[in-house]
Amino acid sequence: MCIDPIEKTVLQCLEDAYCLRGSLERLAGENLNYLLSTERGTRYVVKVVDQDMPSEVVELEFAATEYAISAGFAVKLPEIIQNKYGNIETGINLHKNKQNRLRLIRFLDGNVMEFIPDISDILRKNVGITLARYHVTMEGFDHPAAHRNHRWNLARAGQHQAKVGLLDDARKAALMKWGFDTWGQVESSLKSMHWQFIHGDMNRENILVEGDRVTGLVDFGDACFNPVVCDLAICLAYMMLDHADPLAAMGVALDGYLETRPLGASERSVLLPLVCGRLVTSIAVSTERRAIDPDHPNWFGGEDSAWALLRTLKDTM
């Protein structure tokens, strides 16, 4: 069987730096991700990134996970495995004159929430409870690399507003502008709210479940220091997507959150505008990416759902 040359290089790196042999299966994601199944039956996630991903961000993910586990956070988190030299990343050359970095992450068992066909209210409530417990756990954690901006930073959603001009459909452009304007009405108030380390991407693809229980949280690549209410709004946006009554779905998840961590009146008042901000950020990034690669398999999966929820919110707010 002919092995892809990139996969061959990755397998050699895993053997040299981690003393692991096995087979690779390509996974979805913005970066080069694989599922490694070793000869002993153990599974790991292999992530390969280029130099655009700062090494200090990976150090942040490692430190945050270690902190949460040591603090007793009950839900499983993706632990980065150190190589035989004690490093959390390993250099790897996949292309001529281009240095990449590989990291190995312990595989977490569980069903991805995104693929659950009928999400129960109990599960939505448990997602809210889990997020609140994570926020309580991480309140004392900080790291220099967390104080950064990136494309998914909800407190800076306005950085994408110019992308409204990329839309050819006038009705969609008007709806997108409304979403940004709605987010903009609360932007200044975020400065006075509680800021801390957050997950940053609590979407259904990053939540592992068994039945109605949340068993794992993955993908901390967008973690940053932000208003904690932004993390909740991101989560609520994904709990609302594709639901016949999105406000009711939001209420269920929010009730779960409030059982563990209270919110002030000012924080509650910005939730829906922040949900709008997340939706238009997602749409804006997808719109920009379509000009780069309109056939990319992983970039546009939730775009129609985001448009539908944004229309519903405009009609009800």
C-alpha positions as CSV (number, residue, x, y, z in Angstrom):
1,M,0.0,0.0,0.0
2,C,1.3,3.4,-1.0
3,I,1.6,5.8,2.0
4,D,1.1,9.5,1.5
5,P,4.5,11.2,1.9
6,I,3.3,13.7,4.5
7,E,1.8,10.9,6.6
8,K,5.0,8.9,6.2
9,T,6.9,11.9,7.6
10,V,4.4,12.3,10.5
11,L,4.7,8.6,11.4
12,Q,8.5,8.8,11.4
13,C,8.4,11.8,13.7
14,L,6.0,10.0,16.1
15,E,8.4,7.0,16.2
16,D,11.5,9.1,16.7
17,A,10.2,11.6,19.2
18,Y,7.5,9.6,21.0
19,C,8.5,6.0,20.5
20,L,5.0,5.3,19.0
21,R,4.1,3.2,15.9
22,G,0.7,2.9,14.3
23,S,-1.6,4.2,11.6
24,L,-3.0,7.6,10.8
25,E,-6.5,8.7,9.8
26,R,-7.1,12.3,8.6
27,L,-9.4,14.4,10.8
28,A,-11.4,17.5,10.1
29,G,-10.1,20.9,11.2
30,E,-8.4,24.1,10.1
31,N,-5.0,22.6,10.6
32,L,-3.5,19.2,9.7
33,N,-5.1,16.8,12.2
34,Y,-4.8,13.0,12.4
35,L,-6.1,10.2,14.6
36,L,-3.2,8.0,15.6
37,S,-4.0,4.3,16.4
38,T,-1.0,2.7,17.9
39,E,0.1,-0.9,17.6
40,R,-1.0,-1.4,21.2
41,G,-4.5,-0.1,20.5
42,T,-4.0,3.3,22.2
43,R,-5.3,6.4,20.3
44,Y,-4.0,9.9,20.2
45,V,-4.8,13.1,18.2
46,V,-1.9,14.4,16.2
47,K,-1.9,18.1,15.4
48,V,0.5,19.7,12.9
49,V,0.7,23.5,12.7
50,D,2.9,25.9,10.8
51,Q,4.8,28.9,12.2
52,D,1.7,31.1,12.1
53,M,0.6,29.4,15.3
54,P,2.7,31.0,18.1
55,S,4.4,28.4,20.3
56,E,3.3,30.4,23.4
57,V,-0.3,29.6,22.5
58,V,0.4,25.9,22.7
59,E,2.2,26.5,26.0
60,L,-1.0,28.3,27.1
61,E,-3.2,25.3,26.2
62,F,-0.8,23.0,28.1
63,A,-0.7,25.2,31.2
64,A,-4.5,25.7,31.3
65,T,-5.2,22.0,31.0
66,E,-2.8,21.1,33.7
67,Y,-4.3,23.8,35.9
68,A,-7.9,22.6,35.4
69,I,-7.0,19.0,36.1
70,S,-5.1,19.8,39.2
71,A,-8.0,22.0,40.4
72,G,-10.3,19.0,40.2
73,F,-12.4,19.9,37.0
74,A,-14.3,16.7,36.6
75,V,-14.9,16.7,32.8
76,K,-12.1,15.3,30.7
77,L,-9.7,17.6,28.8
78,P,-7.2,17.0,26.0
79,E,-3.8,16.5,27.7
80,I,-0.8,17.3,25.6
81,I,1.8,14.5,25.7
82,Q,5.4,15.5,26.1
83,N,7.9,13.9,23.7
84,K,10.9,11.9,25.0
85,Y,12.9,15.2,25.4
86,G,10.2,16.7,27.7
87,N,8.9,19.1,25.1
88,I,5.2,19.7,24.3
89,E,5.9,20.2,20.6
90,T,8.2,18.6,18.1
91,G,9.7,20.2,15.0
92,I,8.8,18.5,11.7
93,N,9.6,19.3,8.0
94,L,6.6,18.5,5.8
95,H,7.6,20.7,2.9
96,K,10.9,22.0,1.6
97,N,12.0,25.1,3.4
98,K,9.0,25.1,5.7
99,Q,9.2,24.2,9.4
100,N,6.1,22.8,11.1
101,R,5.4,21.7,14.7
102,L,3.7,18.6,15.8
103,R,2.0,17.9,19.1
104,L,0.4,14.8,20.5
105,I,-2.8,14.9,22.4
106,R,-4.5,12.1,24.5
107,F,-7.6,11.0,22.7
108,L,-10.9,11.4,24.6
109,D,-13.7,8.9,24.2
110,G,-17.2,10.3,23.8
111,N,-19.8,11.2,21.2
112,V,-19.4,14.6,19.6
113,M,-22.4,16.7,20.4
114,E,-22.6,18.0,16.9
115,F,-23.6,14.6,15.6
116,I,-26.4,14.0,18.2
117,P,-29.6,14.0,16.1
118,D,-32.0,15.0,18.9
119,I,-30.4,17.1,21.6
120,S,-32.4,16.9,24.8
121,D,-33.1,19.7,27.2
122,I,-31.3,17.8,29.9
123,L,-28.1,17.8,27.8
124,R,-28.5,21.5,27.0
125,K,-28.8,22.2,30.6
126,N,-25.8,20.1,31.5
127,V,-23.7,22.0,28.9
128,G,-24.6,25.2,30.7
129,I,-23.7,23.6,34.1
130,T,-20.4,22.3,32.7
131,L,-19.4,25.7,31.3
132,A,-20.2,27.4,34.6
133,R,-18.1,24.9,36.5
134,Y,-15.2,25.5,34.0
135,H,-15.4,29.2,34.6
136,V,-15.4,28.8,38.4
137,T,-12.4,26.4,38.1
138,M,-10.4,28.7,35.9
139,E,-11.1,32.0,37.6
140,G,-7.7,32.0,39.2
141,F,-5.8,31.1,36.0
142,D,-3.9,33.5,33.8
143,H,-1.1,33.3,31.3
144,P,0.6,36.0,29.2
145,A,-0.4,34.3,25.9
146,A,-4.1,34.5,26.9
147,H,-4.0,38.3,26.4
148,R,-4.2,38.2,22.7
149,N,-6.6,38.9,19.8
150,H,-7.6,36.4,17.1
151,R,-10.3,36.1,14.5
152,W,-12.8,34.5,16.8
153,N,-12.4,37.0,19.7
154,L,-16.0,38.0,20.4
155,A,-15.0,41.1,22.3
156,R,-13.5,42.3,19.0
157,A,-16.1,41.1,16.6
158,G,-16.1,44.5,15.0
159,Q,-12.8,43.7,13.3
160,H,-14.8,41.8,10.7
161,Q,-17.5,44.4,10.0
162,A,-15.9,45.5,6.7
163,K,-16.5,42.0,5.3
164,V,-20.2,43.0,4.9
165,G,-19.0,44.5,1.6
166,L,-18.0,41.0,0.3
167,L,-21.7,39.9,0.1
168,D,-23.4,40.3,-3.3
169,D,-26.9,39.6,-1.8
170,A,-28.3,43.0,-0.6
171,R,-30.7,41.4,1.9
172,K,-28.0,39.2,3.5
173,A,-25.7,42.2,3.6
174,A,-28.4,44.2,5.5
175,L,-29.0,41.4,7.9
176,M,-25.3,41.0,8.5
177,K,-24.9,44.7,9.1
178,W,-27.8,44.5,11.6
179,G,-26.0,41.8,13.5
180,F,-22.8,43.9,13.7
181,D,-24.8,47.0,14.8
182,T,-26.6,45.0,17.5
183,W,-23.2,43.7,18.8
184,G,-21.8,47.2,18.6
185,Q,-24.5,48.5,21.0
186,V,-22.9,46.5,23.8
187,E,-19.3,46.6,22.9
188,S,-18.3,49.5,25.2
189,S,-20.1,47.9,28.2
190,L,-17.9,44.8,28.0
191,K,-14.9,46.7,29.4
192,S,-16.6,46.9,32.8
193,M,-17.6,43.3,33.0
194,H,-15.7,40.4,34.6
195,W,-12.8,39.2,32.5
196,Q,-10.9,35.9,32.9
197,F,-9.5,33.0,30.9
198,I,-12.2,31.4,28.7
199,H,-12.4,28.4,26.4
200,G,-13.4,30.7,23.5
201,D,-15.1,28.1,21.2
202,M,-17.8,26.3,23.0
203,N,-19.5,25.0,19.9
204,R,-21.1,21.5,19.6
205,E,-18.1,20.1,17.8
206,N,-15.9,20.6,20.9
207,I,-18.3,19.0,23.4
208,L,-18.1,15.3,24.1
209,V,-21.1,13.6,25.6
210,E,-22.5,10.2,26.7
211,G,-26.2,10.1,26.8
212,D,-27.3,13.4,28.5
213,R,-23.9,13.9,30.3
214,V,-21.1,16.1,29.2
215,T,-17.9,14.0,29.4
216,G,-15.2,16.1,27.7
217,L,-14.3,19.5,26.3
218,V,-11.7,19.8,23.4
219,D,-10.0,22.3,21.2
220,F,-8.7,25.2,23.3
221,G,-7.0,26.9,20.3
222,D,-9.2,30.0,20.7
223,A,-8.8,30.3,24.4
224,C,-8.0,33.8,25.6
225,F,-8.6,36.4,28.3
226,N,-12.0,37.9,27.7
227,P,-15.3,38.9,29.3
228,V,-16.6,35.6,30.7
229,V,-20.0,36.5,29.4
230,C,-18.6,36.2,25.8
231,D,-17.8,32.5,26.4
232,L,-21.4,31.9,27.6
233,A,-22.8,33.7,24.6
234,I,-20.7,31.6,22.2
235,C,-22.1,28.5,23.9
236,L,-25.6,29.7,23.8
237,A,-25.4,30.5,20.1
238,Y,-24.6,26.9,19.4
239,M,-27.3,25.6,21.8
240,M,-29.8,27.7,19.8
241,L,-28.8,26.7,16.3
242,D,-31.3,24.5,14.4
243,H,-33.8,24.6,17.2
244,A,-37.5,25.3,16.5
245,D,-37.6,27.6,19.5
246,P,-34.1,29.0,19.8
247,L,-34.9,31.3,22.7
248,A,-36.3,28.4,24.7
249,A,-33.2,26.4,24.0
250,M,-31.1,29.3,25.2
251,G,-33.1,29.5,28.4
252,V,-32.6,25.9,29.2
253,A,-28.8,26.1,28.8
254,L,-28.7,29.5,30.7
255,D,-30.7,28.0,33.6
256,G,-28.0,25.3,33.9
257,Y,-25.3,27.9,33.9
258,L,-27.0,30.0,36.6
259,E,-27.3,27.0,38.9
260,T,-23.5,27.1,39.4
261,R,-22.4,30.7,38.6
262,P,-24.6,33.8,38.9
263,L,-24.7,36.6,36.3
264,G,-25.4,40.2,37.0
265,A,-28.2,42.1,35.2
266,S,-25.7,43.9,33.0
267,E,-24.2,40.6,31.9
268,R,-27.6,39.1,31.1
269,S,-28.6,42.1,29.1
270,V,-25.7,41.7,26.6
271,L,-26.2,37.9,25.9
272,L,-28.4,38.2,22.8
273,P,-26.3,41.0,21.2
274,L,-23.2,38.9,21.8
275,V,-24.9,35.9,20.3
276,C,-25.5,38.1,17.2
277,G,-21.9,39.0,17.3
278,R,-20.8,35.4,17.2
279,L,-23.1,34.6,14.3
280,V,-22.0,37.4,12.1
281,T,-18.3,36.7,12.9
282,S,-18.9,33.1,11.7
283,I,-20.6,34.3,8.6
284,A,-18.0,37.0,7.9
285,V,-15.1,34.5,8.2
286,S,-17.0,32.0,5.9
287,T,-17.6,34.8,3.4
288,E,-14.0,35.8,3.3
289,R,-12.8,32.1,3.1
290,R,-15.2,31.4,0.2
291,A,-13.1,33.7,-2.0
292,I,-10.0,31.7,-1.0
293,D,-11.3,28.1,-1.4
294,P,-15.1,27.7,-2.2
295,D,-14.8,23.9,-2.1
296,H,-13.1,23.5,1.2
297,P,-14.7,20.6,3.1
298,N,-14.6,22.1,6.6
299,W,-15.2,25.8,6.3
300,F,-19.0,26.3,5.6
301,G,-20.9,23.6,7.4
302,G,-22.8,25.8,9.8
303,E,-23.3,28.9,7.7
304,D,-26.9,28.3,6.7
305,S,-27.9,27.6,10.3
306,A,-26.2,30.8,11.4
307,W,-28.1,32.8,8.8
308,A,-31.4,31.2,9.9
309,L,-30.8,32.0,13.6
310,L,-29.7,35.5,12.8
311,R,-33.0,36.1,10.9
312,T,-35.0,34.7,13.8
313,L,-33.2,37.0,16.3
314,K,-33.8,40.1,14.1
315,D,-37.5,39.3,14.0
316,T,-37.8,38.7,17.8
317,M,-35.4,41.2,19.4
